[in-house]
Amino acid sequence: MKIGVCIDRIEESWTYSKSGEIFFSPLFELFAAMHVICNPAHHTSRQKWWERVSWQVDSDLISDIRSLDDATSTWLAPMDFVFVNDYIDIRDMDIEEALHALEGYPIRYWKKIFAANGLNITPTIKKKIIDVSRAFYESFFHTEIRIIEPLMNAALKRMLTSWEREGIAKSVANIHERLKLTENEIVFYKNREYHYSYDEIDKIYLTGSLFLSPHLIMGNSQKSILVVKHFYTEEADNIPPQELIDMYKGLADGTRLQILKKLKHKPDTTQHLAVELGISEAAVSKQLKILSAGRYVEKNRNGNYMVYSVNEDTLDFLTYRIYEFLM
């Protein structure tokens, strides 16, 4: 639902005269919750929630949600339906109505949204997304959203008041450590830097979520940008996600670093690595197991041998992952 629209009237504000709109979408929050289910260890502020989900939600349904991880970009791609102008009416719908609307959209609309996320989609996958979303809503999330929606509406109304009192820029600048506003532009620090000058922006949209920390979620469409503020609902344990521990554990050994260096240059087998390093195959296998847990290496069968190679994505985003946790 639309919380409100604001024209920035604070003359000293960097976003002076810019239009802003705050809304809350139950459908967006449904997809955000399923995003957490796909990788609960990464969302340390929702561990208690995840424990409750894993106890109350059928394990087959959890498996179905996770089976769509790759097809939906961990459920982030369907969130764009609430932002792209062609479909924004869906923002104001309750989840049942919104899922019915999504179900009725032609596959070409879905392909447009998913292509913008680097994904392809088929009618079969579309149907599964709708069926799984509906099953999760009906079996569990319908109770959650009844509690969440009034809390989020109240919190977002306070955000709108701050926009009117202090200007949009000051409020938006406090949303996330990796979102920066300068006199001339808005900068998102993600896997790379995204720069938007104020001349390129006609409208700033903001919504809220209880599920998307520590992510900085952003979007841009037709001279508009979207930002998402996370509202915490439980005390986060002051511990890093297990996957992050496994990643750094993978680097905490000289032999593992040697293996990574060799595999970075050329995929190899356990047997050949053992000869190269002058250690037993069992010792190499032990180190490869730890590297696999940290997602540093991948394996593929080639005849009678298992060939290991470096997972380049893990190495590319290693610094980003620890930065994201610290932020």
C-alpha positions in Angstrom: 0.0 0.0 0.0 1.1 3.6 -0.6 2.2 5.2 2.6 2.6 8.6 1.1 4.2 10.9 -1.4 6.6 13.8 -0.6 8.0 16.6 -2.5 11.3 17.7 -0.9 10.8 21.3 0.3 13.9 21.6 2.4 16.0 24.1 0.5 19.3 22.9 1.9 18.5 19.3 1.1 20.5 17.7 -1.7 17.2 16.2 -3.0 15.4 19.6 -3.0 12.4 19.5 -5.3 12.7 15.8 -5.9 9.6 13.6 -5.5 9.6 10.6 -3.1 7.1 7.8 -2.5 7.1 5.4 0.4 5.1 2.1 0.1 4.8 -1.3 1.7 4.2 -4.4 -0.4 3.1 -7.6 1.3 4.1 -9.5 -1.9 7.6 -8.0 -1.7 7.8 -9.2 1.9 6.7 -12.7 1.0 9.5 -13.0 -1.5 11.9 -11.5 1.0 11.0 -14.2 3.6 11.5 -17.0 1.0 14.9 -15.4 0.2 15.9 -15.9 3.8 14.8 -19.5 3.8 17.1 -20.2 0.8 20.1 -19.1 2.9 19.2 -18.6 6.6 22.8 -18.7 7.8 23.5 -15.5 5.9 20.7 -13.6 7.7 21.9 -13.5 11.3 19.2 -11.1 12.3 16.5 -13.7 11.4 17.9 -16.8 13.1 15.1 -17.1 15.6 12.5 -16.6 12.9 14.2 -19.3 10.8 14.1 -21.7 13.7 10.4 -21.2 14.0 10.0 -21.6 10.2 12.0 -24.8 10.2 9.8 -26.2 13.0 6.4 -25.1 11.6 6.8 -25.3 7.8 6.7 -28.7 6.1 10.2 -29.8 5.1 9.0 -30.6 1.5 7.8 -27.0 1.1 11.1 -25.6 2.4 12.8 -27.9 -0.2 10.5 -26.5 -2.9 11.3 -22.9 -2.0 15.1 -23.7 -2.1 14.7 -25.6 -5.4 13.8 -22.3 -7.0 16.9 -20.5 -5.7 18.7 -20.4 -9.0 15.6 -19.8 -11.2 14.6 -16.7 -9.2 18.0 -15.3 -8.1 17.2 -16.4 -4.6 13.7 -14.9 -4.9 15.1 -11.4 -5.6 13.9 -11.3 -9.3 10.2 -11.6 -8.5 10.5 -8.6 -6.2 10.9 -6.4 -9.2 7.2 -6.8 -10.1 6.5 -4.3 -7.3 8.8 -1.7 -8.7 8.7 -1.7 -12.5 6.1 0.9 -13.5 4.1 -1.4 -15.7 3.1 -3.5 -12.7 3.0 -1.2 -9.7 -0.7 -1.7 -9.0 0.5 -5.0 -7.5 2.0 -3.0 -4.6 -1.3 -2.2 -3.1 -2.7 -5.7 -3.3 -2.8 -8.3 -0.5 -0.8 -11.4 -1.2 -3.7 -13.5 -2.4 -4.8 -10.9 -4.9 -1.2 -10.2 -5.9 -0.4 -13.8 -6.6 -3.6 -14.1 -8.7 -2.5 -11.0 -10.7 1.0 -12.5 -11.2 -0.5 -15.8 -12.3 -2.5 -13.9 -15.0 0.4 -12.0 -16.4 1.5 -13.4 -19.8 4.8 -15.1 -19.8 6.3 -12.3 -21.9 5.9 -10.0 -18.9 7.7 -12.5 -16.7 10.5 -12.8 -19.3 11.0 -9.0 -19.2 11.4 -8.9 -15.5 13.6 -12.0 -15.3 15.8 -11.0 -18.3 16.6 -7.7 -16.4 18.0 -10.0 -13.7 20.0 -12.1 -16.2 17.6 -15.0 -16.0 15.3 -16.9 -18.3 11.9 -18.3 -17.3 9.5 -20.8 -18.7 5.8 -21.3 -18.2 6.6 -24.3 -16.1 8.9 -22.4 -13.7 6.4 -19.5 -13.6 3.7 -22.0 -12.4 6.0 -23.5 -9.8 6.9 -20.0 -8.5 3.2 -19.2 -8.1 2.3 -22.6 -6.6 5.2 -22.5 -4.1 4.5 -18.9 -3.1 0.8 -19.6 -2.5 1.6 -22.8 -0.5 4.0 -20.8 1.7 1.6 -18.0 2.2 -1.4 -20.3 3.0 0.5 -22.6 5.3 2.5 -20.1 7.3 3.0 -16.5 6.0 -0.6 -15.4 6.2 -0.3 -15.2 10.0 3.1 -13.4 9.7 1.9 -10.7 7.4 -1.1 -9.9 9.6 1.4 -9.0 12.3 4.1 -7.5 10.1 1.9 -5.2 7.9 0.6 -2.8 10.6 4.1 -2.6 12.2 5.7 -1.8 8.9 3.0 0.8 7.9 3.6 2.6 11.2 7.4 2.6 10.8 7.2 3.8 7.2 4.8 6.6 8.1 7.5 7.8 10.5 9.9 7.7 7.6 7.6 9.9 5.6 7.4 12.4 8.4 11.2 12.6 8.5 11.3 13.2 4.8 8.9 16.1 5.2 10.7 17.5 8.2 14.3 17.0 7.2 14.3 16.4 3.5 14.6 13.1 1.6 18.4 13.1 1.3 19.1 13.1 5.1 16.7 10.2 5.7 17.8 8.1 2.8 21.5 8.6 3.7 20.9 6.7 7.0 19.4 3.6 5.4 22.6 1.6 4.9 26.3 2.0 5.3 26.8 1.2 1.6 24.4 3.8 0.4 25.9 7.3 0.1 24.5 10.6 -0.9 26.7 13.5 -2.0 25.9 16.9 -3.1 25.6 15.7 -6.7 24.6 12.0 -6.7 23.5 8.9 -5.0 26.0 6.0 -4.8 25.3 2.4 -4.1 28.4 0.3 -3.1 27.6 -3.3 -4.1 29.6 -5.7 -6.3 30.6 -2.4 -8.1 29.7 1.2 -7.6 26.4 2.5 -9.0 26.2 6.3 -9.5 23.0 8.2 -10.1 23.2 12.0 -10.5 20.2 13.9 -9.2 19.6 15.1 -12.8 19.0 11.4 -13.8 16.4 10.9 -11.0 12.8 12.1 -11.0 11.5 10.0 -8.1 12.9 8.1 -5.2 10.9 5.1 -3.9 11.4 3.6 -0.5 10.0 0.4 1.0 10.8 -1.5 4.2 11.4 -5.1 5.0 12.1 -7.2 8.1 14.0 -9.9 6.2 16.7 -8.4 3.9 19.5 -7.5 6.2 22.5 -7.3 5.6 21.7 -6.7 2.0 21.6 -3.3 0.3 18.7 -3.7 -2.1 18.4 -1.2 -4.9 16.6 -0.9 -8.2 16.3 1.7 -11.0 13.7 2.1 -13.7 12.6 5.0 -15.9 14.5 7.8 -14.0 13.4 6.3 -10.6 15.4 4.5 -8.0 14.2 2.1 -5.3 15.8 1.7 -1.8 14.8 -0.7 0.9 15.2 0.0 4.6 15.6 -3.0 6.9 13.8 -2.9 10.2 15.2 -5.3 12.8 12.7 -7.4 14.8 15.0 -9.5 16.9 18.4 -9.2 18.5 20.9 -10.5 16.1 23.5 -12.9 17.5 26.8 -11.2 17.4 28.3 -14.0 15.3 29.1 -14.2 11.6 27.2 -16.6 9.3 28.6 -20.1 9.3 29.3 -19.9 5.6 31.6 -16.8 6.2 33.4 -18.7 8.9 33.9 -21.6 6.5 35.2 -19.2 3.8 37.9 -17.7 6.0 38.7 -21.1 7.5 39.5 -22.2 4.0 42.4 -19.6 3.8 43.8 -20.3 7.3 46.3 -22.9 6.2 49.5 -22.8 4.1 48.7 -26.1 2.3 45.2 -25.0 1.3 46.6 -21.7 0.0 49.1 -23.7 -2.1 46.3 -25.8 -3.5 44.2 -22.7 -4.3 47.2 -21.1 -6.1 47.7 -24.2 -8.2 44.0 -24.6 -9.1 43.8 -20.9 -9.9 46.2 -21.6 -12.8 44.9 -25.0 -13.8 42.2 -27.5 -12.7 43.7 -30.6 -11.2 43.1 -34.0 -9.6 43.7 -35.1 -6.0 46.4 -37.5 -7.3 48.4 -35.0 -9.2 48.1 -32.4 -6.5 49.5 -34.9 -4.0 52.6 -35.4 -6.2 53.0 -31.7 -6.8 52.9 -30.9 -3.1 54.7 -34.0 -1.9 51.9 -35.0 0.5 49.5 -38.0 0.6 46.3 -38.1 -1.4 44.4 -38.4 1.9 46.0 -35.1 3.1 45.0 -33.4 -0.2 41.4 -34.7 0.1 41.1 -33.4 3.6 42.2 -29.9 2.5 39.9 -30.0 -0.6 37.0 -30.9 1.7 37.6 -27.7 3.7 38.1 -25.6 0.6 34.8 -27.0 -0.8 33.0 -26.1 2.5 34.2 -22.5 1.9 33.0 -22.7 -1.7 36.5 -22.0 -3.0 36.6 -25.1 -5.2 34.2 -27.0 -7.4 34.6 -30.6 -8.7 33.6 -32.3 -11.9 34.1 -35.9 -13.0 36.4 -36.6 -15.9 36.4 -40.4 -16.6 37.8 -42.1 -13.5 39.1 -38.9 -12.0 37.5 -36.0 -10.1 38.9 -32.7 -11.3 38.9 -29.7 -9.0 38.8 -26.1 -10.1 38.6 -22.7 -8.4 35.2 -21.1 -7.9 36.0 -17.7 -9.3 32.9 -16.0 -7.9 34.0 -16.8 -4.3 37.4 -15.3 -4.8 36.0 -12.3 -6.6 33.6 -11.4 -3.8 35.7 -12.5 -0.9 36.4 -9.0 0.3 32.8 -7.9 -0.4 31.4 -10.7 1.8 33.4 -9.8 4.9 32.6 -6.1 4.2 28.9 -6.9 4.0 29.0 -8.8 7.3 30.9 -6.0 9.1 28.4 -3.4 7.8 
